[in-house]
Amino acid sequence: MKTNLINLVCTVIMILITSLSTTGFAQKLNVYKNIEFKMVKINEPKIPARSVNIKDFGAVNGGYVLNTKAFADAIEAVSKKGGGKVIIPPGIWLTGPIILKSNIELHAQKGALIKFSTDKSLYPIIETSFEGLNTWRCISPIYGKNLENVAFTGNGVWDGSGEAWRQVKKSKLTDEQWKKFVASGGVLNEKKDSWYPSEQYLKGSKGADQNVRPDLKTKEDFEAIHDFLRPVLVSIQNSKRVLFDGPVFQNSPAWNIHPLMVDELIVRNVTVRNPWYSQNGDGLDVESCKNVLIENSSFDVGDDAICIKSGKDKDGRERGIPCENIIVRNNIVYHGHGGVTVGSEMSGGVKNLHVSNCTFTGTDVGLRFKSTRGRGGIVENIYISDIFMTDIPSQAISFDLYYGGKSIAETLAEGGNTVSTKAIPVNEKTPQFKNISIKNITIKGAQQAVFLQGLPEMNLENIEISNLTVTAEKGFSIIDANGIKISNAKLDIKDSTIFEIYNAKNMSLRDVEFNSTSPKAVNINGEGNANIELISSKNLDFSKTTTLGNDVPKGAVKF
């Protein structure tokens, strides 16, 4: 009896050990490989194996019959049975807003064009978040909140009819394009250099801060400027397991795709397009999301392409939800203000971001990090590798902590970036960027290779740039930064000054080669410099190519 009891106990112990071991092994297999932080593989939405066709609910092809009810009825029919696939067949399907439900897959077959109506009365205003702030906006053409298991599949096209919503600047158009906009109706501003879809839109834009009217408080206040409250094309909020796989999303009124507070998000094999002149025509804005995969997609847009955000100022800090555990890989960006952008709405923080094997061709900026005093938030643990850029008209890699709402091209046209030497007290409104690795970068043509600018009171911290090959007009600007390490860099720079350094601490240049022989190839200024190490090589003697300003402390630079 005693022996049997001992054997039973031993058997139970072995089962438990085996179970624990197997679970641990399974967890190891279920994480993404070659990622610098541990991230468990994302679960795809679970959609029941049933389907309906919108034609079975009265949808009419041709783009002249409003199919809002057919979409709603099709979604409701499968939702009542626990979910399933709603098929949109080839054709032109005009519709008003589509309200999503859980366990629904919208499958737009190749040849399907879903065109959203330009009748703004179909889009009631709702409480939501835009530009990182809590506000009122028109409901999005595609909208869902508090959902689980949502998917967009197929190779069809979702078109937001953004031309009916957006302001357009004359400077962004050809003469013929401008004539067409003016002839189409709408109104011009006093300077006659911006076109607005309506008088109500123009009225609403006055007093706006980044497209938001912070002075308005009630729903009635916002109703008076309904036309101005243009929505994002796809808004999915506070949801789990969301998939975009295959379709084209284009011509959005404001941002294109905006997942907000989504856990387990996959964006792959999609094409995101907006006209180059589209105001705030971002591609993908991932805000306060966790466990995100963005891969094998292309972007050609009017503003930032792939954007990582977490809310703005007080609203973002109070939400307090960072964007974290994000993989961005194997994507291509054509036009856009930034290829991959972090900020400027990052008040809830951004951490654990991996970006690799992406190509930016003609993008205004390649890698863009931006914030400003008042935001707060911490951006940390960013790992970027194997990035290929061509024909970048401004800064290929840009860190700007004085972001004022304009593109870098516009900023440069107005005289360049802000530089302030006056520190202010650090508090919860102070943004912080630290622990960032950027390696294996090729830049073939740029106005400037790298611009790194922190704040006097909160320097950029621990940024390593290695294995860098550059052809550009200008080299590096490094301002108010601590712990900058640059190694194995081959720099073909037109300007004779390669490095402009101002108030840098704990910085090193190692295995750096450049084509300038100027004694000011490395120009260092500022009384805040400390512990700068310039390590010469057989092809470069830093002591002959470096000039120190009179305010640089003695011993701050070591050769």
LINGI-V764680 format. One line per field, one symbol per residue. phi: phi as a letter, one per 30 degrees, with the letter a starting at -180 (. if undefined). psi: psi as a letter, one per 30 degrees, with the letter a starting at -180 (. if undefined). burial: 1 if it has 16 or more other ideal C-beta (glycine too) atoms within 10 Angstrom, else 0. Layout:
BEGIN
phi->???
psi->???
burial->???
END
This chain:
BEGIN
phi->.ddddddddddddddddddddddddddddccddhcdbdbdddddeccedbbbcdddcjdcdkibcdceddddddddddddcjjlccccdekccdadeccdbdibccccdejdbccdddddddcddbdabbhicdacbdddebbabhcbibbcbicdbccdhdddccdbdedccdedddedddddjibcdddicbcbdadddeddddidchibcdddbcedededbeddddcddbbbbhbbhbbcbjdccbhddbddcbdbhccicbbbhcccbbeddddhdedbccbhcbibbbahbbbbbcbddcccbajbhddddddicdcbhbcbaicbbcdldadcbcjddbddjbaibcbahccbbidebdcbcbaaejdiibcahcbbahcbbbhddbcdbbcbcbdcjcdddddddcjjddbbccdbedadcddbbahbcbbhccbcjadbdbbbbccedbdebhccbbhcbbbadbcccbbhbbidbbbhcccccdddccbcbbhcbhcbcbhcbbcdcddcdcccbjdcdahccccdbdcbcddcbbccddcdedidccc
psi->eeeeeeeeeeeeeeeeeeeeeeeeeeeefglklhkflkjkkkklkjklilllkfffggkklfgfkkgeeeeeeeeeeeefgglakjkjlkljjklakkjlllhkkjjjlkfkjjkkkgjfffilklkakkhgkkaklkklejkkkhlkikkjalgakjkghffffkkkkefglleeeeeeeeffaalllefggkkkfleeeeeffkgkjhgkjffkeleeeeefheffhkllejjkkhlkikkjjelkklhkebldkikjhkkikkjlglkkklkfgkkhhldjjjkhlkikkjlhlkkjlfakdjkklhlkbeeeeeehjlklikkjlhlkkcklfkdkkkafihfflklikkklhkkjjgkeldjjkkalkfealkjlikjklikkkkhjfbkekkjjghkgglleeeeefgfalkkkfjklkkafgjlkklikkjlikkjijlekekjjjakefilkkikkklikkkjlelckkjkikkhkkklikjjjkekfkekjkjikkhkkkkhkklfkgkfgejjklkfgkkhkjjjlaffkjfffgkkklffkkkgfkk.
burial->0000000000000000000000000000000100001010010010100001111010111000001101111110011000111111101111111111111111111001111110010110110111111111111111110011111111111111110111110100100001001000010000000111110111011000001110010000010011111111111110111111111111111111111111111111011111101111111111111111111011111111111111111111101011111111101111111111111111111111111101111111111111111011111111111111110111111111111000110011000010000000000011111111111111111111111111110111111011111111011111111111111010111001111111111111100101010000111111011101010100010100110100010001100
END
